[in-house]
Amino acid sequence: MDCFRCGGQLSADEIAIYKRMVNRGATECLCIHCFAKEFSVTEELIREKIEHFKKMGCTLFPCNAVKE
């Protein structure tokens, strides 16, 4: 999937944080850089939130996904 603003390739974490914080059903997402600009926050804060949600066990992030 590509960022719908800049067209850059998105990582799994970028997709997961966008879905976690904006819209779980999103079919388009923003990269960390564009996300930060859109919501007037720092990229560092977004990275901190990614780590926070991973540690919480959020299954939107690949390392926490339930394997069947």
Secondary structure, 3 states (H helix, E strand, C coil): CEECCCCCECCHHHHHHHHHHCCCCCCCECCHHHHHHHHCCCHHHHHHHHHHHHHHCCCCCHHHCCCC
